[in-house]
Amino acid sequence: MEPDLQELLTAWMSGEVEPARYDQLLARIREDSEFRKAFVEEIRLLGMLKAVQSSQPRWLQLEDEIGWSVQRPTDSNTIEEAVARLVLDDPIEGRSRRRRRAWVPLLATAAALVLIGLGTVFSIATRRAAPGPQPAPNSSFIVNASLGSHDVGLAMILQLEGVRWSATDGPRLAVGEILKAGRLRLQSGRATLSMLNGVTIVVEGPADLDLVSVDQVFCRQGKLRTRVPEGAEGFVVSGPGTAVVDLGTEFAVNHTTEGRARGRVYQGMVEATVLSPAGTPQRSQLLSESKTFEINPGAGQIDKIEGAEQFAAPSDLAATPLTLDPAYPRAVLDSRPWGYWRFESRDENSFPNQVSGGLPLLIHGPIRQTTVSEGNRSIEFITGHTGQYLSLPEPWQPLDPRGYAVELWFLPTSIAHAALASLLTPADSNRHTFLLELTSRNRLTLHKPASIRFVHRLPPGANGGDYTFSDQYYIPYRWHHLVGQINGDQMEVFVDGNPSPPLHVAPGKATPAGQFLLGRLTTRPKHEPGSSRPFYGRIDEVAIYNQPLSKAEVQRHFQLASPRAGTVD
């Protein structure tokens, strides 16, 4: 690798380069297109999209030199997504899309190395320490989560139990709010957060922490318990002189005001690290399941310990029943569905159709029917079982030239990239005509996170096509009513009765017959997070229509649920 490129990548990771030299590298970026292309390629290959956490002016200058607009908002999320967009739009000759996806497992490791400096990617002497987290006040901490907001944050509040916030903080936080990077201080109580990549964090007060990025929190004091889903490995919990990197699933860390960190691995493995005052690693140790440890930055030691240290308990979030007005089934049937499945009863391997003579939904995998004691019966997709889904035994083809609609209620157990409903053509392929899925924040897409994505592809395909996102966020462990439909030349999404702005599509194309699925992207047995996208949680009251629904019908159906999942305009 040529020295200029190596030095620019070092600056990209840490900012540790002399100003005069940095100006020379900027000039090279501006004037040498091949050098610029090589720089972008190296970022993509090394998985450094998450390294862009600085809002310092030099990054705005670099943004401008590469060709991005300096008129955009200057927060680190915007810069990061601009990099991602440039990378994903940059074609690599001779490299297929499938080959590019093979880099996915490397990204989490690279991101963690960049975030806390674990390992040396290039052996270049550093000249000064990178700045620490710069927490934002609570007044600018909350993303406007109202309908129509497109601001992207880092985390969502899932549960608050007896929480008392610091009196010096700004507005009080509430369940469902989206949080930007910033400082979070609890005098007492317990808060459960979900990062928008699906990482769940339980915080017990008194606690003082910063949300640094979607991959990192910085804790000065408090008890944290973290559960990391598949695909989000590499999450970092750091503190003054300490860092713990997730290498698989669940761990807890207690940070004391004296600077020590005590932790326990409940599932999987972590890497515990002592950091220097400059933030560089000095010593690390891998710790496996059931191990308890202490990081003492003052002594520069990591020790396995015994004893009765009290760690934060896991989240106690639980699914609540969906309560429907007795008039709900009649209202759906009055809208003339092609198929309607209530999941109140089941045969050995299928759920019956409420439409006379209609096809059943076939059961694949350990899908559970909830009990009467749990309220209105629904189906539960069990967490960890990646091959479960429901399917129709014969193709469904919407024949009405005006379009079609898919309606359902869903309760997710996490923020995740997961398929709710899809139409495959041909059957058992990965080519979709229609797809309704949940989104999360990940390193390889620009999807709006914690939203519903509606995809329309004619001809059927594995990528591309038209798609739109819901304005409204979905909240784990809350029931949401969803309708996705083609209405003439419009793609429409309704969440909890609220329509998002429609997307225009080319009219007049007939929708081919396809295999209808619930709960998974494809029927192919091999599991890969990006290509199977299993849904975990509950689904109920599924209806598909050979014609679009009116806004009044959608809102009427939603209003027949109690308590309501949201509000209607």
Buried (B, 14 or more C-beta within 10 A) or exposed (E): EEEBBBBBBBBBBBBBBEEEBBEBBBEBBBEEEEBBEBBBBBBBBBBBBBBBBBBEEBBBBBBBBBEBEEEEEBBBBBBBBBBBEBBBEEEBEEEEEEEBEEBBEEBBBBBBBBBBBBEEBEEBEBEEBBEEBBBBEBEEBBBEBEBEBEEBBBBBBBBBEEBEBBEEBBEEBEBBBBBBBBBBBBBEBBBBBBBBBBBBBBBBBBBBBBBBBBBBBBBBBBBBBBBBBBBBBBBBBBBBBBBBBBBBBBBBBBBEEEBBBBBBBBEBBBBBBBBBEEBBBEBBBEBEBEBBBBBBBEEEEBEEEEEEBEBBEBBEBEBBBBEBEEEBBEBBBEBEBBBBBBBBEBEEEBBBBBBEEBBBBBBBBEBBBBEEEBBBBBBBBBEEBBBBBBBBEEBBBBEBEEBBBBBBBBBBBBBBBBBBBBBBBEBEBBBBBBBBBBBBBBBBBEBBBBBBBBBBBBEBBBEEBBBBBBBBBBBBBBBBBBBBBBBBEBBBBBBBBBBBEBBEBEEEEEBBBBBBBBBBBBBBEEBBBEBBBBBBBBBBBBBBBBBBBEBEBBBBBBBBBEEBBBEBE
